Amino acid sequence: MSPSRVAVKLIFFINGFIHANLAARFPRVQELFSIDNGALGFVLLSSSVGALFAMPFTGWLIIRNGSRRITIFSVFLYCIFVPLVPLMLPFGVTGLVVIFFIMGLTAGMLDVSMNSQAVMVEQQLEKPIMTSFHALFSIGMVAGAFCGSLFVKLETTLFIHLSTIVVLSVGGAAWARYHLIHDKPKEKEVDGPAFRLPNAAMVSIGVIAFCCMLGEGAMADWSTNYMENIAMASPAMAPLGLSAFALAMTIGRFFGDSARIKYGDRKLMVVSGIISIIGISVTLLFNNPYTVITGLFIIGIGLSSIVPIAYSIAGNSKNLPPGVGLAMVTTVGYSGFLFGPPLIGLLANWQSLRIALMLVAFLFIIMTFLSARYKSA
């Protein structure tokens, strides 16, 4: 395996690892700042706004500086701000909103730039390996959830916990910076409109990606809270639900490419959607922590292959220029991932977290229906 491929995989791992460690401590953040689910949802919304603001701006930065520089800059910046979360206590919720907005900016930059690096590795190897990079993000989520559970069990302060995992992450990023691909800006070769209206097939794929990524974001940010407050799991056990979900995503992504070859995109999306519906049903219908963990694992298996398939279809559309369909689908998909968790928080504060997650179940049904009706374009 080439050093550049290892380096990009390490960046994906670090991203998932830090995100899961922070998500695993959201109940502690709520306790520390004395905020309810609605307030936490607003805090997460600020992070989402920051990420969506940064993504198009990052594309402009990459054109002028190359994705390597932006990847290095954003991963180090992300690491710097994460341990500052508990230090915002004197500033209350306002300080929390500000720091999450800044973290959203850096996370959005990192997301775009590291995927750009992954595309270049694919081009060097001349074979599709994008799913394997996203599998490393999932592995990072698994490791981060277990790590978060360990720090809870050790009763470590939030600042010490986040500082420790950031030091480890910075060490990995410091090695990776020497092996990322050196890229230079490319001049525009083809004239034409920057934006086009998507056809019906692209709209359908975009909605499928939106439903899937909203569910993924909801599980990533609210599963620990659900485990502790609805399933009544112990604080140390609660992050294991997130770990099970991330582990299942990892397993599914390792076998996703071979499953596509064997069953085809449409059939695999339908089967994956049905599995997701079964998983969310198990999660919402039962209160036993172990049963909920099982449900979260099933959801992870179901969601694991859908977004890679959606991105692959969009990037290879015959009726759109290269990149146009992919840009539309990724933007719609990420909006679900980013705005889903805060929306769940607002609904949970209005009703309950279980009721709020019924929205996710409804979207899984829509996702499966659209997958069954999908026709290539």
C-alpha positions as CSV (number, residue, x, y, z in Angstrom):
1,M,0.0,0.0,0.0
2,S,1.5,3.4,-1.1
3,P,2.4,5.9,1.6
4,S,-0.1,8.4,0.1
5,R,-2.9,5.9,0.4
6,V,-2.0,5.2,4.0
7,A,-1.8,8.9,4.8
8,V,-5.2,9.7,3.4
9,K,-6.7,6.8,5.2
10,L,-5.2,8.1,8.4
11,I,-6.8,11.5,7.9
12,F,-10.2,9.8,7.4
13,F,-9.6,7.8,10.6
14,I,-8.6,10.9,12.6
15,N,-11.8,12.7,11.4
16,G,-14.0,9.9,12.6
17,F,-12.1,9.3,15.8
18,I,-12.4,12.9,17.0
19,H,-16.0,13.2,16.0
20,A,-17.0,10.1,17.8
21,N,-15.1,11.0,21.0
22,L,-16.9,14.4,21.1
23,A,-20.3,12.9,20.3
24,A,-19.8,10.3,23.0
25,R,-19.5,13.1,25.5
26,F,-22.5,15.1,24.4
27,P,-24.5,14.0,27.6
28,R,-21.6,15.4,29.7
29,V,-21.6,18.7,27.6
30,Q,-25.4,19.0,28.4
31,E,-24.8,18.4,32.0
32,L,-21.8,20.8,32.2
33,F,-23.6,23.6,30.5
34,S,-27.1,22.7,31.9
35,I,-28.8,22.6,28.5
36,D,-31.6,20.4,27.2
37,N,-32.0,18.6,23.9
38,G,-33.3,21.6,22.1
39,A,-30.3,23.8,23.2
40,L,-27.9,21.0,22.2
41,G,-29.7,20.8,18.8
42,F,-29.2,24.6,18.4
43,V,-25.5,24.1,19.2
44,L,-25.2,21.3,16.6
45,L,-27.0,23.6,14.1
46,S,-24.3,26.2,14.5
47,S,-21.7,23.5,13.6
48,S,-23.8,22.6,10.5
49,V,-24.0,26.2,9.4
50,G,-20.2,26.5,9.8
51,A,-19.6,23.4,7.7
52,L,-21.9,24.3,4.9
53,F,-20.4,27.8,4.8
54,A,-16.9,26.4,4.5
55,M,-17.5,23.7,1.9
56,P,-17.9,25.9,-1.3
57,F,-15.2,28.3,0.0
58,T,-12.9,25.3,0.4
59,G,-13.3,24.4,-3.2
60,W,-12.0,27.9,-4.1
61,L,-9.1,27.5,-1.7
62,I,-8.2,24.1,-3.2
63,I,-8.1,25.6,-6.7
64,R,-5.5,28.1,-5.6
65,N,-3.5,26.1,-3.0
66,G,-4.1,22.4,-3.7
67,S,-5.9,19.9,-1.5
68,R,-2.8,18.8,0.3
69,R,-2.3,22.2,2.0
70,I,-5.9,22.6,2.8
71,T,-6.1,19.1,4.3
72,I,-3.1,19.8,6.5
73,F,-4.4,23.2,7.6
74,S,-7.9,22.0,8.4
75,V,-7.0,18.8,10.3
76,F,-4.6,20.7,12.6
77,L,-7.1,23.5,13.0
78,Y,-9.9,21.1,13.9
79,C,-7.7,19.4,16.5
80,I,-6.8,22.7,18.1
81,F,-10.4,23.8,18.7
82,V,-11.9,20.5,20.0
83,P,-10.4,20.7,23.5
84,L,-11.7,24.2,23.9
85,V,-15.3,23.0,24.3
86,P,-15.3,22.7,28.1
87,L,-13.4,25.9,28.4
88,M,-16.4,27.8,27.0
89,L,-18.3,27.3,30.3
90,P,-17.8,30.9,31.6
91,F,-19.4,32.1,28.3
92,G,-22.4,29.8,28.6
93,V,-24.4,28.6,25.6
94,T,-23.2,31.5,23.5
95,G,-19.6,30.4,23.9
96,L,-20.6,26.8,23.0
97,V,-22.4,28.0,19.9
98,V,-19.3,30.0,18.8
99,I,-16.8,27.1,19.3
100,F,-19.1,24.6,17.5
101,F,-19.5,27.0,14.6
102,I,-15.7,27.3,14.3
103,M,-15.3,23.5,14.5
104,G,-18.0,23.2,11.8
105,L,-15.9,25.5,9.6
106,T,-12.8,23.4,10.1
107,A,-14.7,20.1,9.7
108,G,-16.3,21.2,6.5
109,M,-12.9,22.2,5.1
110,L,-11.4,18.9,6.1
111,D,-14.3,16.9,4.6
112,V,-13.9,18.5,1.2
113,S,-10.1,18.5,1.1
114,M,-9.5,14.9,2.3
115,N,-12.0,13.6,-0.2
116,S,-10.1,15.5,-2.9
117,Q,-7.0,13.7,-1.8
118,A,-8.8,10.3,-1.9
119,V,-9.9,11.0,-5.5
120,M,-6.3,11.6,-6.5
121,V,-5.2,8.3,-4.9
122,E,-8.0,6.6,-6.8
123,Q,-6.7,8.1,-10.0
124,Q,-3.2,7.0,-9.3
125,L,-4.2,3.4,-8.7
126,E,-6.8,3.5,-11.6
127,K,-9.4,1.5,-9.6
128,P,-12.4,2.4,-7.4
129,I,-11.3,2.4,-3.7
130,M,-13.3,5.4,-2.3
131,T,-15.4,3.1,-0.1
132,S,-12.3,1.9,1.7
133,F,-11.4,5.5,2.7
134,H,-14.9,5.9,4.2
135,A,-14.5,2.6,5.9
136,L,-11.5,4.1,7.8
137,F,-13.8,7.0,8.9
138,S,-16.1,4.4,10.3
139,I,-13.2,2.6,12.0
140,G,-12.3,5.9,13.5
141,M,-15.9,6.3,14.8
142,V,-15.7,2.8,16.4
143,A,-12.4,3.5,18.1
144,G,-13.6,7.0,19.2
145,A,-16.8,5.6,20.7
146,F,-14.9,2.9,22.6
147,C,-12.4,5.6,23.7
148,G,-15.2,7.8,24.9
149,S,-16.7,5.0,26.9
150,L,-13.3,4.3,28.5
151,F,-12.8,7.9,29.5
152,V,-16.3,8.1,31.0
153,K,-15.6,4.9,33.0
154,L,-12.3,6.4,34.2
155,E,-14.3,9.6,35.2
156,T,-11.8,11.7,33.3
157,T,-12.7,15.4,32.9
158,L,-13.9,16.5,29.5
159,F,-10.9,18.7,28.9
160,I,-8.4,16.0,29.7
161,H,-10.3,13.5,27.6
162,L,-10.5,15.8,24.5
163,S,-6.9,17.0,25.0
164,T,-5.5,13.5,25.1
165,I,-7.3,12.2,22.0
166,V,-6.3,15.4,20.1
167,V,-2.6,15.0,21.0
168,L,-2.8,11.4,19.6
169,S,-4.5,12.7,16.5
170,V,-2.0,15.6,15.9
171,G,0.8,13.0,16.0
172,G,-0.9,11.0,13.3
173,A,-1.6,14.1,11.2
174,A,2.0,15.2,11.5
175,W,3.1,12.0,9.9
176,A,0.5,12.1,7.2
177,R,1.4,15.6,6.1
178,Y,4.7,14.3,4.6
179,H,2.9,11.6,2.5
180,L,-0.2,13.4,1.1
181,I,-0.2,13.9,-2.6
182,H,1.3,17.2,-3.8
183,D,-1.3,18.7,-6.2
184,K,-1.4,21.9,-8.1
185,P,-4.3,24.0,-9.4
186,K,-5.7,23.0,-12.8
187,E,-6.8,25.5,-15.3
188,K,-10.4,25.4,-16.5
189,E,-10.4,23.3,-19.7
190,V,-14.1,23.4,-20.7
191,D,-16.4,26.4,-20.9
192,G,-20.0,26.0,-19.9
193,P,-22.4,26.8,-17.2
194,A,-21.3,26.1,-13.7
195,F,-24.7,24.9,-12.7
196,R,-27.4,22.9,-14.4
197,L,-30.8,21.8,-13.3
198,P,-30.7,18.1,-12.3
199,N,-32.8,15.6,-14.2
200,A,-35.3,13.4,-12.4
201,A,-32.8,10.6,-11.8
202,M,-30.4,13.0,-10.1
203,V,-33.1,14.4,-7.9
204,S,-34.1,10.9,-6.8
205,I,-30.5,10.0,-6.0
206,G,-30.0,13.3,-4.2
207,V,-33.1,12.6,-2.0
208,I,-31.9,9.1,-1.3
209,A,-28.5,10.4,-0.2
210,F,-30.2,13.1,1.9
211,C,-32.4,10.5,3.8
212,C,-29.4,8.2,4.3
213,M,-27.0,10.8,5.6
214,L,-29.6,12.4,7.8
215,G,-30.1,9.0,9.4
216,E,-26.3,8.6,9.7
217,G,-25.9,11.9,11.3
218,A,-28.8,11.3,13.7
219,M,-27.3,8.0,14.8
220,A,-23.8,9.5,15.2
221,D,-24.9,12.4,17.4
222,W,-28.0,11.1,19.2
223,S,-27.4,7.4,19.8
224,T,-25.4,8.0,23.0
225,N,-28.1,10.3,24.3
226,Y,-30.8,7.8,23.4
227,M,-29.0,4.9,25.0
228,E,-28.5,6.8,28.3
229,N,-31.9,8.6,28.6
230,I,-34.3,6.3,26.7
231,A,-32.8,2.9,27.0
232,M,-31.5,3.7,30.5
233,A,-28.0,2.4,29.8
234,S,-25.2,3.4,32.2
235,P,-23.0,6.4,31.2
236,A,-20.1,4.0,30.5
237,M,-22.3,1.7,28.4
238,A,-24.2,4.4,26.5
239,P,-21.4,5.1,23.9
240,L,-21.4,1.4,22.9
241,G,-24.5,2.0,20.8
242,L,-22.6,4.5,18.7
243,S,-19.7,2.0,18.5
244,A,-22.0,-0.8,17.3
245,F,-23.4,1.5,14.6
246,A,-20.0,2.6,13.4
247,L,-18.7,-1.0,13.5
248,A,-21.6,-2.1,11.3
249,M,-20.9,0.8,8.9
250,T,-17.3,-0.3,8.7
251,I,-18.2,-4.0,8.0
252,G,-20.8,-3.0,5.3
253,R,-18.3,-0.7,3.6
254,F,-15.6,-3.4,3.4
255,F,-18.1,-5.6,1.5
256,G,-20.0,-2.9,-0.4
257,D,-18.1,-3.0,-3.6
258,S,-18.4,-6.8,-4.0
259,A,-22.1,-6.6,-3.2
260,R,-22.6,-4.0,-5.9
261,I,-21.0,-6.3,-8.5
262,K,-23.1,-9.3,-7.4
263,Y,-26.6,-7.7,-6.9
264,G,-26.5,-4.4,-8.8
265,D,-27.0,-0.9,-7.5
266,R,-30.8,-0.7,-7.5
267,K,-31.4,-4.1,-5.8
268,L,-28.6,-3.4,-3.2
269,M,-30.1,0.0,-2.3
270,V,-33.6,-1.5,-1.8
271,V,-32.3,-4.3,0.4
272,S,-30.2,-1.9,2.3
273,G,-33.2,0.4,2.8
274,I,-35.3,-2.5,4.2
275,I,-32.5,-3.5,6.6
276,S,-32.3,0.2,7.8
277,I,-36.1,0.2,8.4
278,I,-35.8,-3.1,10.4
279,G,-33.0,-1.6,12.5
280,I,-34.7,1.7,13.4
281,S,-37.8,-0.3,14.3
282,V,-35.9,-2.5,16.7
283,T,-34.2,0.6,18.2
284,L,-37.5,2.5,18.8
285,L,-39.7,-0.3,19.9
286,F,-37.6,-1.8,22.7
287,N,-36.0,-0.2,25.8
288,N,-33.5,-2.8,26.6
289,P,-29.9,-1.4,26.1
290,Y,-28.7,-4.6,24.4
291,T,-31.6,-4.7,22.1
292,V,-31.1,-1.0,21.2
293,I,-27.4,-1.7,20.5
294,T,-28.5,-4.6,18.2
295,G,-30.9,-2.2,16.4
296,L,-28.2,0.4,15.9
297,F,-25.9,-2.3,14.5
298,I,-28.6,-3.3,12.0
299,I,-29.1,0.4,10.9
300,G,-25.3,0.7,10.3
301,I,-25.3,-2.4,8.0
302,G,-28.3,-1.0,6.1
303,L,-26.9,2.5,5.6
304,S,-23.3,1.6,4.9
305,S,-23.5,1.1,1.1
306,I,-26.2,3.6,0.1
307,V,-24.2,6.8,0.0
308,P,-21.2,5.3,-1.9
309,I,-23.6,4.0,-4.5
310,A,-25.4,7.3,-4.8
311,Y,-22.1,9.2,-5.3
312,S,-20.9,6.6,-7.8
313,I,-24.1,7.0,-9.8
314,A,-24.0,10.8,-9.7
315,G,-20.4,10.9,-10.8
316,N,-21.0,8.7,-13.8
317,S,-24.2,10.2,-15.1
318,K,-24.3,10.1,-18.9
319,N,-26.5,13.2,-19.2
320,L,-24.4,15.6,-17.1
321,P,-20.8,16.8,-17.3
322,P,-18.3,15.1,-15.0
323,G,-18.7,16.4,-11.5
324,V,-21.9,18.3,-12.0
325,G,-24.2,15.5,-10.8
326,L,-21.8,14.5,-8.1
327,A,-21.7,18.1,-6.8
328,M,-25.4,18.2,-6.6
329,V,-25.9,14.9,-4.8
330,T,-23.0,15.4,-2.3
331,T,-24.4,18.9,-1.4
332,V,-27.9,17.5,-0.8
333,G,-26.6,14.5,1.0
334,Y,-24.3,16.5,3.4
335,S,-27.2,18.9,4.1
336,G,-29.0,15.9,5.6
337,F,-26.0,14.8,7.6
338,L,-25.4,18.3,8.9
339,F,-28.9,19.6,9.6
340,G,-30.4,16.3,10.7
341,P,-28.9,16.1,14.2
342,P,-30.0,19.6,15.2
343,L,-33.4,19.0,13.8
344,I,-33.7,15.8,15.9
345,G,-32.7,17.9,18.9
346,L,-35.4,20.4,18.4
347,L,-38.0,17.7,17.8
348,A,-36.8,15.9,20.9
349,N,-37.2,19.0,23.0
350,W,-40.7,19.5,21.7
351,Q,-41.8,15.9,22.1
352,S,-39.2,13.2,23.0
353,L,-36.1,11.8,21.5
354,R,-38.0,8.6,20.6
355,I,-40.7,10.6,18.8
356,A,-38.0,12.7,17.0
357,L,-36.2,9.6,15.7
358,M,-39.5,8.4,14.1
359,L,-38.7,11.1,11.5
360,V,-35.6,9.1,10.7
361,A,-37.7,5.9,10.3
362,F,-40.1,7.8,7.9
363,L,-37.1,9.0,5.8
364,F,-35.8,5.4,5.6
365,I,-39.2,4.4,4.1
366,I,-38.9,7.2,1.5
367,M,-35.3,6.2,0.8
368,T,-36.3,2.6,0.1
369,F,-39.3,3.6,-2.0
370,L,-37.2,5.9,-4.2
371,S,-34.5,3.2,-4.5
372,A,-37.2,0.7,-5.8
373,R,-38.4,3.2,-8.3
374,Y,-34.9,4.3,-9.4
375,K,-34.1,4.2,-13.1
376,S,-30.6,5.0,-14.4
377,A,-30.1,8.1,-16.4
